[in-house]
Structure formats: structure tokens, C-alpha cells
Amino acid sequence: MSHFGKRTLSSSFPSDDDDDDATEDNNENCRSPPKRGCPFWDSLSDWNDDAPFRRNGITSLLDLAAKVAARHYPFHAIESRYQRVPEPVLYRVLFWAFPREEQFIKLYSCPSTSASCCGGGFDEAFDQSKDSSSAGSDSAVGSGSSSSFSSYSSENDLSAFADGLWLLENNCVDEALQIGFHLSGKVRSFASMEEEEEEEGHNSIQVSMSFDRCKITSISCSCDNRDIYWCKHAVALALLRIRYPKRVSIRLPISESLYQMSREQLQKFVQYLIAEHHSTVLPTAQHLADEIFAQSSSINSLAGAPDPTAGPNPGDEHRWFLDEDHICTTVRNYMTQTVCSDQLQVLFFKVRQMLSEHDENGPRLLRLITDQFMSNLCAVGSLRSPSIYQTPLMSEKCQQLWDQLGALWVCIVLNPYGKIDQKKRWQDLLKKWVSVLTCPPENVICLTNQLYCDEHGYGSISRTVFHRALDACLVKWSDDLLKRILEDESFCSRSAPVWPEHVPTACARVDSLRTHGYLRQALRLAMAIVRHMKNEQAKMSALSEGGFCNRLRAASSLQYQILDGWIGHPLDPINCLFDCLIGNSVGGGTSYAKHAVEAALIGLSQLRRTPPCLYAQQKAIKQEECLLRKLKALKYDECLFSTLKSQAEVILRGPLPSASNCKPSSTESQHESSSLIYSSVHSLASFLFQVFLPQETELAYSIGLKALQWNAFCETKDENVLLNRPLGAIPVTNHSRHQQFYLASKLLIAAKDDVICMRNILDTVQSSVHSPSFLYRLAHDVHREGLNYDESCPSRMNLLKAAYEIGLQVLHIAVASPTWCRQEVIQWVVGCASSLSFSAIISLVNNWSQFFTPLEATRIVSPIVIRKAASQAKMNFAQREEIRRAVHRLALECAARCPSTCAFHALTLCESDPIAFEAVYEVVVEICENNAMIEAEELFNIGCRMEQLGLTGKAYKMALLGLRHLHIGHADDASPLINSVYWACALGHQLGTVELATVISLVVQHVQCATVLSDILRRCAFSSSHAILPVSKSMANTEAKLMLLNHTSLKQLLTAAMNAYAQTVHTRLVHISPRHYNEFLDFLTKARETFLLSEDGHIQFAHLIEHMKFLYKGKKKLVSLITERFGL
């Protein structure tokens, strides 16, 4: 463009009028040789380089007017107002029309400028690089410096702003040219000129952008990077124009240049343009020529021609550039990915950043995101509720996104300084979204914000995530008191006003003000809200301290508060209030921090109903934990400590809610009536205890004991079977009990040296806590802490005794409802008693009925006690004997109280003491003879043990008692008692004929199974031996018959066996099927062998076969098989 004959000057240029402090030396270093071609910079040659557009430090009126006009008026408005704008004025308007604030470039090129999203040190790097730009030289910039990217950002900072800044500082931007309201340039991707020359310019990126009224309205870049945020090349070009404006050639709009050309110049201009780009421009040029020659064409019907360098058209929107199509595509891609919450969270944060800068693209971006959430039905369906393909964590993240989406719309519609027509458009948009069937429902049942539904016909429609935003559309800012709070700072400081509004709604106002950048107004309103909360707290405290009527009113107010919890609310009002106040505590002294702490403590001490869904419960837990982390992070000076103390005293004076106060009203649903009432009182008390313990010890313990009395929930009955529940079945239940456990453990450990204080804590725990799982965990924790001290330290013994006492409480609570882990608890408690002292063991054994069942006492406790006593070196012989006698007494008591389960274990425990053993034996025999409390299997086990001990007489007695309590039916051929019957017969056979006859008579009476009877018969039919052995098949039937003839009892047994076979045959034939025929024939074979032992057995068996054939002659196949097998 040198043939235009114009001159350009190049030097550094500060970004705004505040950069007057640059020294003359620095500016001399920044200057580079002047270029030709820009009369705008030529007109400034006599101005001071240290402060462009200023003479003697004073900005000219022309530049002041140009600034205002360039920011507030489009170019077409200036042209329509003034027919001829002087060229110097036009140049100044063009210069000041480009944005001068780098924070907007950063806003649109960084995912987030917060340290949490972009990494630490970003803002500091920007400030340092900006300062260095005013002091650096152009020669240094263009010298191919090897400064790395890490000098401007940390290792994880990969945003386009940091990349663009690096490109700018390494002189990678060339040919920057501003034509009217259009800026273009080339950006190289390499830091050194040598690398670029090796690539022959293939890495040069062409960038262009349009701007108007200090906003970049469009960007075009030839790079392949497509993202929601601006690319690094556009950032580099924009920062060059802001930081070094004199390195950019500024020209008038192209229409002005064309206006100054003659016919020949215009013709030459067009021909050169076509020749330069003939491959792409030539078809378009011919088409335009044909249109111009056609008199009826649309081009000839309009005066003038469009000029893309002369600013936007009159009807165009004036907004920062935002690629809507690419944003929609990117959001859709995020929703289809399995891990998308982080990227969408960044977008939500970007919306808040835009709102804080009063950027109209904030609502626009949120609308685009919401449209994609609502339009993609598959994605919306997956985000609404967990599916079989989603993990619980993924479902929780999706619900968080919906919550944040709704909360952002609440912030937007609550903007007090927003335009009415905008609010109307947003309200219509929200109505359209809530009418969609796939719109997700609100996870928390709303009990206070039904105003909109009632007035606008949505009463029959379930509330969705956007209904709170619709409710917020009805919130007004016209109240006189509210206006004075927001606008009159002196009124707030002088009168300390109170804003008595529904707390979540009032905090939503604060969040909206803070989000939109009205920090002072938000701060004043937050202070008024905290004063209201303190007033309500004082009223409740006064009512609770009054008479009966006042206490009734306090209970009614308490029930109302329970219906409207602040912790766990979808808008998170307490955290919002705390953040607003604590964020300004540095500039406003300790007053703001004091009110922030008060708001947090009041919110945490509030009672609230358990949310109806698991996600809402987890959200309440997270809000509580977040608030407590913020409280713990504060440094408590004298003022804040006094605030904590006063709030703690209020909590101490307040009454604990009773179960009657926690009962829901009769108008509530059955689901709501079954919900529990919980509070953060345990978490709050743990925090206060930790703060007060060093200085206010008595107050610390008082707070802790008061909180322990609040048993996690207001329930109508105790839960004594919690060990059977799966861990974490209800999040708030698990969390509250964990916090209660943590508080109790902290109290006991802190009081390890104070016996009286520890006694008070133990009494409170035992009287207020009824959860075995909680107590067992607490005992374990205290015991583990006690083992960390030396054996000679008193603290060790105090903690171990406390743990043992809590363990006994666990056993006492759950003695009537044993669980799967009770055996572990018993073993641990007995081990604790053994490690404590001899008296603890004796006391545990003597009072066993309070803590154990008889079976537990004999089967688990007694063996452990005996084993531990034998291994304790510090016990003498007399103490061991005393423990042994106590165990024997325990065995006798258990055998008398529950002989059905304890008889065998009691006898085993007393084997070493003949007197005790005989006493237990007599008790068992007496009980068995009087009634049938002991089962046959237990009696047989006792008999076997007697035989092992050589007491065959007592074993025979137990065998007879077992047979009397025995019954084996016809089909019980697999009964576990069959072996016991064989053992009894062998024992009788060993003792003699009389004893065997007694056993056989009982067997005949109580055993009806044919195979068992025949088996016993064959074992008894042979020569006497010390045991009844299996029958040898080679034994002749004649020998068996001979023995049977000599024993009457065996004849009786044979008759019973034959009758049992006959009865069993008829029973089997009733429901027999063809596939069981072979098995039935084998059974008949065994029956014939038994029948043949009798003198006339073959005749009786033949009669049985004939009878079967007659009765079941319809089963021809079976009859033929029987005839074939037996020949009858």
C-alpha cells in the first residue's frame, strides 16, 4: 500500500489515560523507525510522546468528545447527524471506538479468570506483562526472544489469553491494519523469524475483526481451532491494538477512500483488486457488474452501497462477539459425553462473570445453554433421573447442573436494574420451558413459594427446576425501605435497618445484586437480613424462657421453621449470605465478618426436615460442610470470639425440641409425615468446642453436652436394630450420627484427665444415644486413643474404662435383638474387661444376664474369660479359681434358664469340676423328664460327650431321653438324627441285652422310616460286638433268622420294619411317575430282603405284591416290571 503516499509512525502506546507515569527513557527504548502512510499519526507529531492526545498533561476537548461519541454512538448515527465529519475528528472516533479494557478480552478468551479454574498466578502474570509492555522496547519484542510461555502463566494455564499474550510479546503479529471499524493482521505461530522463514510463511494466520462502540462484534480467523472462546491469534491482534496502538495503521472507512478517487483511479482500483484475487473474486465481480447494468436490479433500487468497514447497520445488535452456533454444538457435545460436568460448570461460571461486567451476553449464553438442555430430549431424559447406565455420582452431577441452571435464572430475573421488557421476555421463556413435559422436576418439595403457581394456573403441575425463577419474576423492588437500604448508605449506617423477608428470597436478592456487580448494595442488604435473623432468634429465645403459653408459641414457631430449612435449600441462602459479607470484611473491618459468622451460626443451628430424595440430602450435607470449612478458615480475634460466645450462649438457653414439636401437621402427606427432623447442631457444637476449649473450657463442655442430648433426630421410638441397616442407607442419617459420634469422641478424649467431667459425658451419652452402631464406634475410638498412652498414665485407664462402659451399654441395648456383628462386639467387650482388672471380669460374669443371652454367655463369653484368665500373668491362683467358680455358676444358671440351647455348653464348661458338672447334669435330666424343652439333637450331643468322658451310664440316660423326644417319619430317610439313633442302638448293644431291648422299644415307638428300621434290624441281628457294624451281604439268612428267634425285641423291630415298608410302598405309589419306576423296584428289593428275615416273610411279601397289583392294576407298565423282577 505504499503507492497511497501516506506515512505511519510506530511507537509504544499506553492502553488508557492513566499511563502517564512512563519515563522518557522507556519511551525512547520503545520507539521504532517511523513508517509512512497514516496522516492520523502524522498529525500528532508535535504532541508529547509520553502522553498522546495531551498537551501539558491536559486531554483536549476533541479527544474527550471523541471518546464519548465512540463509546455511545454508532457511526451511522454520527453520519446522519452531521453531513460532513472532519477527517481529524473521524480519525479520533475510529481510534477510541476500539475497546480499551483488557478484562473483556480475557473474559472471552479464558474459560475462567479465577484461580480455581485457570490455575494460580494468572492475573498477576497479566499485570506484570502489561507493566513490562509500557517499559519494553519494540526492538526487544522483535528480536526473537527465547522467553518461554511459563513466564506469563503457570504450567497448567493453557488459555487462549496466555497464548495470545505470549505471541504478542514475541513479536508474532504483523501487518496490523485498521480500516474504519475493521481490524486485520497476520499472526505467526513461531517465536523467531528464522523458524518462520524456514517454513516459508505457511504458519501465518490471517485474523480480522469488526468492532463498534468499544465492543468487538465479530471475529474471523483462518486457524483450525474452533472453541467457545476466542482463539489466541484474535487475542494477540486485539492486545496489540490495545497496548501498542501506534503499531497499527489506522485508515478511514474504505468508502471514504473510494469517495476521494477519480473515475480512472476507481477503475484502476477495481482492476487491480480483481487481478490480485481473480480466482475467487472474478465470478462475484461479473455478477455485480450484471446487476449494475440491469436497471430493475435490487442494487440499483437502493442508494449507496454497503461498507463493512463503516460500522454495523442501524438494526444490528451491539454486543460482544459470541459464536452462537458453535456454543450450541459444544454444549450438545458436552451433554453426550460421560464426563461433562466440569466443562459445563466453567460455562456457568462464565455466565456469572459476564453478569458481573454488565455484559448482555450473560443471559444470552445462559439461554443458549438452557435451550440445548431442553431441546435434546435424550440428554434431558438422562439428566433428569438416574438410569441403568449411570452411576450414582454421574446422576448427582447432572442434578447439580440443573440446580445451577435454575439458580442462575433466578439471579438474572431478580436484577433490580434490569429492563422491564427483558424481564417480560425471560418470563415468557421460563413459562415455555416449564410447560415442556421433559422439564426436570424440582427435587425439593417447596412449601413456601407457591405464589406463582396459585396465581397463574400452575397449581396442578408439579414444580420444575425453573419454577423458582418464575417465582422470582414476581419479586418486587419497589418497597421504600428496600430502596433506602440499597441506595442510602448513610441511612444504613445510622439506623441499622432490618429487612424482614423470607430468608431464602432475601438471600436470592443478595446473590443477584452481587452477581450483577452491585457489591455495595448487596452488602447493605445482607447486613439487614442478618439483623432480621438475629431478631427472630432473640424472639424465639425469649419465648422459650417464658411461661407455658410462650413455650407453646415457641413450639408453633419451631414447627414453622422446620418446614423451611435454609441449609439444603436449592438457592443455598446461608452460604450466599456468608460469602457476600466475608468477601468485604477486609475493607469494612470486623463488622462484616461478625455478621457473616452470626448468619452461619444461626443457619447451622436451625432445625429442618429431611429432604425427600437422596440427592437433596447429599446437597444439604455438602452445604453444611462447606459452611463449616469457611468458619474454620477464619482467624478469630477478640471481636469474632465474642460473637461466637454470644451465639453459643443463645444456643445453650434454647430448648431442645421434643418429639411432639417435630410431628408434622395432619394436612401433610404420608411421605412427609414419615420424614425425620435433623439439624447441624452436632457439627456446629464440634466446631464451637474446638474454638472454646483453650479459653472457655466450661462453655465448651456445656455446648458439647447440650448437643449430645439432641439425638440426631426427633423420632417417636428408639432404633435398637440399627446394626442391621446397610451403611449409608439414608445420607443425612449417616452424616448426623457420624457427627454425633465425632463430637462425643472429642468430648471424652478432651476430658481424659477430668474424671467428673468424663462421668457427666458418659451419663449424657448413655441417656441420650440409643444407636448400638454409634456407641460401638465410639467405644472403639476411645479405646484406641487410650492405648496411645503409657500404662502408668492415668489418662490411659480413664479412657479404657470409658470405652468398656460404653461397650457394656451397646450389649445392654441390643441384648433383645442380636445382630450379625454382635459376636464381634461381645469378644471386644470381654477383651476390654480382661485387660482392665480382675474386678471387671468378675462383675461382667456375675451380671451376665444384663448384657448377654444364655447361649452367648456359655458359648462365647465363658470360654474367652477362662482363656484370658489363664493367660493373664498379673492374676494369682486365687483370682483364677474365683473366676472359674463364677463361670461354673454362670453355666448352671444358663442351663436352668435356657436348657434347650445351653445344656451342652454348660456341661462342657463344668467338666473340670465334678460337683458343678453333676449339678448341671441333674438340672438337664430333671428338665427333660418334666417337659420337652431340650431337643433330641442336643441330648444326643450331650450323650456322645458323656461317652467320650467315659460316663457310659449318663450317656445311656441321655440316649434314652433323646429317643423319647425323637420322631422320624416314613419319608425322613435323610434326617440328621438317623446317625444319632444308630449311636443309641450301638450304645445299648454295648451295655447289654436289657439296655438294647429298651432302646429298640423306643426306636419302634418313635421311628417309622422303613430303611432306618431295617438297617438297625440287620445290625442287631448278628453276633454281639462293641458296636453295631454294617451288615455283610454274604451272611446267610438262616443265621439271621436264628438270631431273631432268640430275641423278642428283635422280632418286634422286624414287625415294625415290615409294617413300615408296607406303609411306605402305598405312600410312594400314590404319586409315582414312570421315571421313578426303577427306583421303586430297588426299594421293593430291599423290602423283600427284610421280609425274608421272618419265618413267613416270603408269604407276606407275596401278599403285598398281589395287593399292589390289584390296587394299581391301571399302571400296567409298573405291574409288568414287578412281575418280571419278582416272578410273582
Stockholm file with secondary structure:
# STOCKHOLM 1.0

chainA/1-1128         MSHFGKRTLSSSFPSDDDDDDATEDNNENCRSPPKRGCPFWDSLSDWNDDAPFRRNGITSLLDLAAKVAARHYPFHAIESRYQRVPEPVLYRVLFWAFPREEQFIKLYSCPSTSASCCGGGFDEAFDQSKDSSSAGSDSAVGSGSSSSFSSYSSENDLSAFADGLWLLENNCVDEALQIGFHLSGKVRSFASMEEEEEEEGHNSIQVSMSFDRCKITSISCSCDNRDIYWCKHAVALALLRIRYPKRVSIRLPISESLYQMSREQLQKFVQYLIAEHHSTVLPTAQHLADEIFAQSSSINSLAGAPDPTAGPNPGDEHRWFLDEDHICTTVRNYMTQTVCSDQLQVLFFKVRQMLSEHDENGPRLLRLITDQFMSNLCAVGSLRSPSIYQTPLMSEKCQQLWDQLGALWVCIVLNPYGKIDQKKRWQDLLKKWVSVLTCPPENVICLTNQLYCDEHGYGSISRTVFHRALDACLVKWSDDLLKRILEDESFCSRSAPVWPEHVPTACARVDSLRTHGYLRQALRLAMAIVRHMKNEQAKMSALSEGGFCNRLRAASSLQYQILDGWIGHPLDPINCLFDCLIGNSVGGGTSYAKHAVEAALIGLSQLRRTPPCLYAQQKAIKQEECLLRKLKALKYDECLFSTLKSQAEVILRGPLPSASNCKPSSTESQHESSSLIYSSVHSLASFLFQVFLPQETELAYSIGLKALQWNAFCETKDENVLLNRPLGAIPVTNHSRHQQFYLASKLLIAAKDDVICMRNILDTVQSSVHSPSFLYRLAHDVHREGLNYDESCPSRMNLLKAAYEIGLQVLHIAVASPTWCRQEVIQWVVGCASSLSFSAIISLVNNWSQFFTPLEATRIVSPIVIRKAASQAKMNFAQREEIRRAVHRLALECAARCPSTCAFHALTLCESDPIAFEAVYEVVVEICENNAMIEAEELFNIGCRMEQLGLTGKAYKMALLGLRHLHIGHADDASPLINSVYWACALGHQLGTVELATVISLVVQHVQCATVLSDILRRCAFSSSHAILPVSKSMANTEAKLMLLNHTSLKQLLTAAMNAYAQTVHTRLVHISPRHYNEFLDFLTKARETFLLSEDGHIQFAHLIEHMKFLYKGKKKLVSLITERFGL
#=GR chainA/1-1128 SS CGGGCCEECCCCCCSSTTCTTCCHHHHHHHCCCCEEBCHHHHTTTTSCTTSTTEETTEECHHHHHHHHHHHHSCHHHHHHHCSCCCHHHHHHHHHHTSCCCHHHHHHHHSSCCSHHHHCTTHHHHHHHHHHHHHHSCHHHHTSCCCCCGGGTSCTTCCCHHHHHHHHHHTTCEEEEEEETTEEEEEEESSSSHHHHHHTTTTTEEEEEEEEETTEEEEEEECSSCCCSSCCHHHHHHHHHHHHCGGGSEEECCHHHHHHHCCHHHHHHHHHHHHHHTHHHHHHHHHHHHHHHHCTTSHHHHSSSCCCTTSCCCTTSCCCCCCCHHHHHHHHHHHHHSSSCHHHHHHHHHHHHHHHHTTCTHHHHHHHHHHHHHHHCHHHHHHHHSCCTTSCHHHHHHHHHHHHHHHHHHHHHHTCTTSCHHHHHHHHHHHHHHHTSTTSCBCSSCCSSCCHHHHHTTCTTSCCBTTHHHHHHHTCCCCCHHHHHHHHCHHHHHHHCCCCCSCHHHHHHHHHHHHHTTCHHHHHHHHHHHHHHHHHHHHHHHHHHTSCHHHHHHHHHHHHHHHTSCSTTCTTCHHHHHHHHHHTTTTTTTHHHHHHHHHHHHHHHTCEEECCSSHHHHHHHHHHHHHHHHHHHHSCCCHHHHHHHHHHHHHHHHSCCCCHHHHCCCTTSCHHHHTCCEEESHHHHHHHHHHHHTTTCHHHHHHHHHHHHHSCSSCCSSCCCCGGGSCTTSSHHHHHHHHHHHHHHHHHHHHTTTCHHHHHHHHHHHHHHCCCHHHHHHHHHHHHHHHTTSCTTCHHHHHHHHHHHHHHHHHHHHTTTSCCTTHHHHHHHHHHHHHHHCHHHHHHHHHTGGGTCCHHHIIIIIHHHHHHHHHHCTTCCHHHHHHHHHHHHHHHHHHHHHCHHHHHHHHHHHTTTCHHHHHHHHHHHHHHHHHCCCSCHHHHHHHHHHHHHTTCHHHHHHHHHHHHHTCCBCTTCTTCTTHHHHHHHHHHHHHHCHHHHHHHHHHHHHHBCCHHHHHHHHHHHTSCCCSSCCCCCTTSCHHHHHHHHHHCHHHHHHHHHHHHHHHHHHHHHHHTCCGGGHHHHHHHHHHHHHHHTTSTTHHHHHHHHHHHHHHHTTTCHHHHHHHHHHHCC
#=GC SS_cons          CGGGCCEECCCCCCSSTTCTTCCHHHHHHHCCCCEEBCHHHHTTTTSCTTSTTEETTEECHHHHHHHHHHHHSCHHHHHHHCSCCCHHHHHHHHHHTSCCCHHHHHHHHSSCCSHHHHCTTHHHHHHHHHHHHHHSCHHHHTSCCCCCGGGTSCTTCCCHHHHHHHHHHTTCEEEEEEETTEEEEEEESSSSHHHHHHTTTTTEEEEEEEEETTEEEEEEECSSCCCSSCCHHHHHHHHHHHHCGGGSEEECCHHHHHHHCCHHHHHHHHHHHHHHTHHHHHHHHHHHHHHHHCTTSHHHHSSSCCCTTSCCCTTSCCCCCCCHHHHHHHHHHHHHSSSCHHHHHHHHHHHHHHHHTTCTHHHHHHHHHHHHHHHCHHHHHHHHSCCTTSCHHHHHHHHHHHHHHHHHHHHHHTCTTSCHHHHHHHHHHHHHHHTSTTSCBCSSCCSSCCHHHHHTTCTTSCCBTTHHHHHHHTCCCCCHHHHHHHHCHHHHHHHCCCCCSCHHHHHHHHHHHHHTTCHHHHHHHHHHHHHHHHHHHHHHHHHHTSCHHHHHHHHHHHHHHHTSCSTTCTTCHHHHHHHHHHTTTTTTTHHHHHHHHHHHHHHHTCEEECCSSHHHHHHHHHHHHHHHHHHHHSCCCHHHHHHHHHHHHHHHHSCCCCHHHHCCCTTSCHHHHTCCEEESHHHHHHHHHHHHTTTCHHHHHHHHHHHHHSCSSCCSSCCCCGGGSCTTSSHHHHHHHHHHHHHHHHHHHHTTTCHHHHHHHHHHHHHHCCCHHHHHHHHHHHHHHHTTSCTTCHHHHHHHHHHHHHHHHHHHHTTTSCCTTHHHHHHHHHHHHHHHCHHHHHHHHHTGGGTCCHHHIIIIIHHHHHHHHHHCTTCCHHHHHHHHHHHHHHHHHHHHHCHHHHHHHHHHHTTTCHHHHHHHHHHHHHHHHHCCCSCHHHHHHHHHHHHHTTCHHHHHHHHHHHHHTCCBCTTCTTCTTHHHHHHHHHHHHHHCHHHHHHHHHHHHHHBCCHHHHHHHHHHHTSCCCSSCCCCCTTSCHHHHHHHHHHCHHHHHHHHHHHHHHHHHHHHHHHTCCGGGHHHHHHHHHHHHHHHTTSTTHHHHHHHHHHHHHHHTTTCHHHHHHHHHHHCC
//
